[in-house]
């Protein structure tokens, strides 16, 4: 068995880049388009949103999470039952997830077009991740980014860091395929005995990968610095197929990951 991967697959938000500040700004501005209000942003809203970021899987949920908080739904209830709460809110408000996602993406596009530097300023790459990427891009290792963020937004953020990342190796939301499907395609297109390591900050996503029999060879890592909870990190430690990874480990040699 190889001690290092041939292919390193990385999530973007919550693994490479911390976009919490931008998420809240984009979510609040989109919320305000759907539910116009003359009230200023509630002071306690952003901290609640940050704490609940782990429940978000796709962008369309972000303004809906704002709506849930404005409606007074308890944080603990959201943590436990967000998927069903989100669907209930969609039905109550006669909304469609695709429309919410389009509104959010359009707002981001307009924000980028009118004030790119301002949009970029709301993002922070995690310490050591840019340096690690720059180093790995100079090696023979194949690095891919698999994310639910639109690929064009990822490209803007990587370009800001002077990272010359191959566009064809960024698999964004526009792919409209589950992450495990993209991993299967990467494995099928790779030489025999290739080894993929996949770093993700959502436990649910890693569990779905682990349930695919033809992806049994893929090593799975939960980024403990990303958008997950203490309980999820404890769960990961009990799962034989998932390795809990720290940021210092990520920045270091592969020999220290396992």
N, C-alpha and C positions, 0 to 999 in steps of 0.2 A: 504494500500500500504506500502511496506517495505521502510524504510528510507535509508537503505544501500543495496548495491548489494550482491547477492549470488555469482555472477561471475563478475570479473573485467577483461575486455579484453583490451589489450594495444598494440598499434603499437610500433615498436622498434625505427627505425630511425626518429628523430624529436620529439620523446616523451620521450624515456628513454636515448637514446644515440645520441650525436652530432658527426657525422662522416664526416663533411664537408671537413676537411683536407684530409681524406682518399679518399673521393669521387673524389676530384680533382686529387690527385695523380694517382688513379686507372684509371680515365677517360683519363688523359693525356697519361699515359703509353699505354693504349689500343688504343687510337687515333694514337699514334706514330707507333704502329704495323700495323694499317690499312692504314694510310697515312704517310709512312716513311718520316722523315724530318731531316735535319742536323742542323736546327735552334734550338736555346735554347728556353725554354718556354717563351712566351711573358710575360712581366712584368705585364701587365694589365689584363691578361687572368683569373687568379685565382679570383680576386675580382668580375669580371663579372659573373663568374661561380657561386660563392657563392650567388650573388644577384638573380640569375635565378634558383637556386636549387628548389624553389617551383613548377616549371613546370614539374619536373621529377617525374614520377610515378613508373617506373621500370628501373632497372640498365642499360638495353641496350641503353636507351636514353642518358646516360651520355657522352660517346665518341661522339655521334651524336651532342650533344649540343656544345661540344668543336669545332666540325667541323663547325657548324653554326656560331659560333663566329669568327673563323678563316676566314670564307667566308665573314665576314663583315655584317651579318644580324643584324639589329638593335635590341637592348635589348627590347624596348617597343613592337616591332613587335613579338618577341619571347614570351613575357609575354601574349600577346593577342591571338596569333594563333599557339602556339607550336605544338599541335597535327597534324595540317595540314602541318606545316613546316617540322616536323619530317618525315611524310609519303612522302612528296615531295623529301626530301634528300635521303631517302631510295631508292626511284625509280631512282633518278638521278645517284646515286652511285652504283646501282644494288646490294644492300645489303639486308639482311634479319635480322629482329629483333632478331630471335632466334640465329643466328650466332654471332651477336654483343654481346648478353647476354652471350653466351658460352665463347667468347674471354675474356670478363671482368671477369667472374667467374674463368676461368683457370688462368688468371693473378693473381687473388687474391689467389688462391690455391697455386700457385708457390711462391708467396710472403710470405705466411704463412709458407710454408714448409722450405723455405730457411732462413727466418728471421722473426720469429713470433713476437719477441719483437718490432721490427721496425714497423710491421703492427699494432700492438696493440697501439703503441705510437701515432698513428694518430687519435685516438678516444678519446672522452671525454664524460663521462656520465654527464648529466645535474645535477646541484647541488640539492642534496636531494633525487634524484631518487633511488640511490642504497640503501640508508638507508630506504626509504619507502618500497622498495621491500623486503628487509631483514625482516622488521617488519611484512609485510603482509603475507610473506611465513610461519610465525609462527602461523598464525591464521587459522580459518576454511574456510576462503574465498578462492574460487577457482580463481587462476590468470592464464590467458592464454596470450600468445603473438601471434599476428596475423600480419605478415609483408610480404612485397614483397622482403625482403632480404633472401638469402639462409639461411636455418635453421642452417647449420653447422657454418656459420660465427657468427650468434647470439650466439650459444653455446660457441664459443671461447671467445667472449667478456664478457659473463656472468661469465664464469669460472674464467677469470682474476680478477673479482670482488669478487670471493669466494661466488658466488650465486649458491646454489644448486637447480637449476630450473628444474622441471620435463621435460624430453626431449619430452614426448608425448603431452605436453601442449604448445609446440612451433610450430606454423603453419607458415612455411616459404614459399618462392616462389615455392619450389618443390611440394607444394600441388596442384598447377595449378587450383585454384578455387578462385572466387572473395571473398573478405572479408565478404560480406553479406551472401554468401552461408555458410561459416564456422560459422558465428554467428547463422544462422538458425539451423545448425547441433548441435551446442552447446545447443541451447534452446530446441530443440526436445529431446536431450538426458538427459536433466535436469529434476528434480522434478517439478511438477505442481506449478505455481505461482513463479517460480524462476525469479529473476531480474538480467539482464545484464546491466552493464555500460561499454561503449566503448569509449576509449580515442584515438584520431587520430589527426594528424596534417594536413591532406589534406581535405579541405572542400568538394571537389568533391566526395571523398569516403564516407563521412558522408551523403551527399545528396542522394547517391545511396542506402544507408541503410535505410534512412527515407522514400524512395519510396517503400519499401517492406511492404505490409500490415501485414504480419505475424511477422514483427519485430517492430511493433508499441510500444511494451512494453520496448524496448531497449532504455536506456537513452544515448544520444550522446553528446560528449564533444570535442570541438576543442581546442587543445593545443596551446595557443597563443605564446609559446616560440619556436615552431617548424618551419618547412619549409613552412610557409604561408605568405601571403602579408597583408598589412594594409587593402586593399580593401576586401580581403577574411574575415578578422576578423570583419570588419564592416557588411558584408553580414551575417555572422553567428549570430551577435547580433540581426538581423532583422528576423531570422528564429526561429519560436516558438519551433521547435523540437531539436534545437542545443544549447548547453550551452557553452559559451566561458569560458575556464578554464585557470587560471594563474598557474605558477610554485609553488608559495607559497600555493595556494589552493590545488594543487595536493599533496604537501608534508604534508598537514594538514589533519584534520578529514573529513570524508565524509559529515558531516553535513554542512561544509562550501563550498561544491562544487556547490550547487544549489542556 
